[in-house]
Amino acid sequence: MYRKILLAIDYEDDGEGKRALDEGVRLLSEGGELHLATIYEPGGAGFFPHVSTETPAEREAEVREQLSLLARKYLPMQYSAKLHIIAGSPGEKLVALAANIGADLIILVSKGGGGRWPLRRATKEYVVMSACCATLILPQDLEERRVEREPGSGA
């Protein structure tokens, strides 16, 4: 059991959020702390990614609200979690956050090559090699893997 668990969650992926929260609650010791973190790109999207109609504060507020909604939806009522919304490079930011909060476990959810959240292979490798604590990478959901492998699934 772990006293401080950092869950790295894609705020746009409901299924990933549920899996990570379920596992975090299962591994949390009594009286322990859950920390939910999401990393986002502060810039805009499209042809000119550095151009955005949102201010950085608006973007952060939007991401915070989405992460908060995931926590309210899937975190059992007897638990609470501290939210961390961070702009920038995911690997470095997660490792630094884990050290700052004194985490004894980081939980990441593995994904296929698709998706928009920047938590991919290089990020996972960086976190595993650089973290100051244990790291658990949950495998991609079996149903998602099955859909990706089916012919004509577009993945």
N, C-alpha and C positions, 0 to 999 in steps of 0.2 A: 504494500500500500504506500501511497505517496502523499506528502503533505502539501506540496505546491505543484500544481500541474498547469502547464501552459498548453492550450489548445490552439493550433493555427487553423483558422477556418476561412473558407471562401464565403464571404457574406452573400454571394449570389447563388450558392449551391445549397439548397435546402437539405438534400439527402446527405451531403457531406457533413453539414452542421449537426444533423441528428446523430450520425455515426460517431463523430468525434465526441459529442456531449455524452452519449450513452457510455462510451468507453472511459471517458474521463470520470464520470460519476462512479462507474464500477471500480476504478482503480484508486479513487480518492479515499484517504484515511479519514476517520471521524474527526471533525474539526479542521479538516484541511481546506485549502483555498484553490478555487478554480479561476484561471485567468484565460479569457478568450481574446485572441488577437487576430486581426485581419490586416493585411498589407494591401494598399491600393496605390495605383498610379495617380499622382496629383494632376497630371496634364489632361488635356482633352483627348478625343478620339478622332478617327478619320484621317484624312489626308495630311492635316497639320496637327499632329498630336500635342504640340506645345500650345495650341490655341484652344481655349476653353471659354464658354460663356459663364461658367460657374466660378465663384471665388473659391480659394482654397478652404475657407471656413464653411462655405455651403457644401462643398464636396465632402468634407469630413463629417458634417452633420448628417448628410444623406447616408453615408457608409455606417456611421454610428447607429442610426435608426434601424437600418437593415440588420446589423449584427445584434442589436438589442431585441429585435423581433424574433430572430432565431433563438436567442436565449430564452425569451418568454415562452416560446412555442414548445421547446424540447427539453428545457431544464426542469427537473422535478421541483415542485414548490418548496421542499425543505432545503434546497440548495440555492446558493447565490453565486454570482461570478463577477469578477472585475473585467471591464471591457477595455481593450487597448486597440485604438485605431491609429495606424501608422502609415505614413506616406514614405515611399522609397523602395530600396532594394530589399527584397524579402529575406534572403538568407542572412545578411548582416544584421538586419533589424530584429529578426527573431532570436538570433544568438545573443545580441546585446540585451534584448528585453528579458530573456531567460536569466542572464547573469544579474541584471538589475533587480529582479523580483526574487531571486534566490530559488528558482524553480528546481525541482529534483526530477522532473520528467517533462519532456516536450512531446506532444502527440501531433502527428501530421497524417493526412489522408492521401494515399497515393492515387494518382489519376493517370489516365491514358495521356497520349500526346496532345489531345485537344483541350478545349476550354480556354477561358480568357484570363483566369487568375494566374499570376506569375509564379505559382508554387509548383515547379516542375522538377525534373530530374536533377538539374544542376543545383537548384535550391535545396532539395532534400539531401544531396550529397554534401553540400556545404554545411548544413545544419548538423548532420550526423558527425562530420569530421571536426567541427569547430565548437560544438555546444559544450557547456560546462557541466552537463548533466546527462542522464539517460535520455534516449530518443526512441520513440515508438512510431513506426510508420505502419498505419493500418492499410491493408490491401484494398484496392478498388472494390467496390460492391460487386458481388458475384453477378447480380442481374445486369448491372451496367456493362460488365465485361462480356456477358453473353450477347447483349444487344450489339456491342461494337464488333463482335466477331461474325455475326450473322451476315451472309451475303446480301447485298442490297440495303444494308443498314445505313449507308452513307458515311460510315466512320472509317 
